[in-house]
Amino acid sequence: RKESSAASDVYKRQVVPFAGESNCLSNFYPCEINIFGLKHRSAEHAYQYVKAMRSGDIPRATEIQSAKSALDAKKIGNMVTPSPSFTDNQVTLMTEIIEAKASQVPSFSEFL
């Protein structure tokens, strides 16, 4: 299906590329997020922490919580076998994390 030029222009204006810990839109952006009863160092920390907890991997959840960077948290989280509870709800989980980030991290909410 071929889009009209006007529709294509609107789409291009809505897409904002981002990557890495220096961009506030990234899950790797260092920021304090209070969610799930804990303070997390980034959205990625929160996501990987819940993945480990729901999978019953308490030692890795603890490692994720103390990981120095979001990349470290992701590397630890990659060693966790996700449970069905996590897999079935990961979109809802990330939505909750992003909403918490929007309400708690001024640079993120201002950009939005």
WODA-V861785 format. One record per backbone hydrogen bond with DSSP energy under -0.5 kcal/mol. NH is the residue of the N-H (numbers start at 0). CO is the residue of the C=O. E is the energy in kcal/mol with one decimal. If there is no record, write none. Layout:
BEGIN
[[NH/CO/E] [NH/CO/E]]
END
This chain:
BEGIN
[[2/0/-0.5] [7/3/-2.2] [8/4/-2.1] [9/5/-1.9] [10/6/-2.1] [11/7/-2.3] [12/8/-1.7] [13/9/-1.2] [13/10/-0.6] [14/10/-1.0] [15/13/-0.5] [16/14/-0.5] [22/19/-1.4] [23/21/-0.5] [25/22/-1.8] [28/25/-1.3] [29/20/-0.6] [30/40/-2.5] [32/30/-0.6] [32/39/-2.2] [34/32/-0.8] [34/37/-2.2] [37/34/-1.4] [39/32/-2.5] [39/37/-0.5] [43/26/-2.3] [45/41/-1.9] [46/42/-2.4] [47/43/-2.7] [48/44/-2.4] [49/45/-2.2] [50/46/-2.0] [51/47/-2.3] [52/48/-2.7] [53/49/-2.9] [54/50/-0.9] [55/52/-1.6] [56/51/-2.7] [57/55/-1.2] [60/56/-2.2] [61/57/-2.4] [62/58/-1.9] [63/59/-2.9] [64/60/-2.2] [65/61/-1.4] [66/62/-0.6] [66/63/-1.1] [72/68/-2.1] [73/69/-2.6] [74/70/-2.4] [75/71/-2.2] [76/72/-2.7] [77/73/-2.1] [78/75/-1.6] [79/76/-1.7] [81/79/-0.7] [86/82/-2.7] [87/83/-2.9] [88/84/-0.5] [88/85/-1.0] [89/85/-0.5] [89/86/-0.8] [92/88/-2.6] [93/89/-2.4] [94/90/-2.2] [95/91/-2.3] [96/92/-2.1] [97/93/-2.7] [98/94/-2.5] [99/95/-2.1] [100/96/-2.5] [101/97/-2.5] [102/98/-1.7] [103/99/-1.4] [104/100/-2.5] [105/103/-0.7] [107/104/-0.8] [108/104/-2.3] [109/105/-2.8] [110/106/-1.4] [111/107/-1.9]]
END
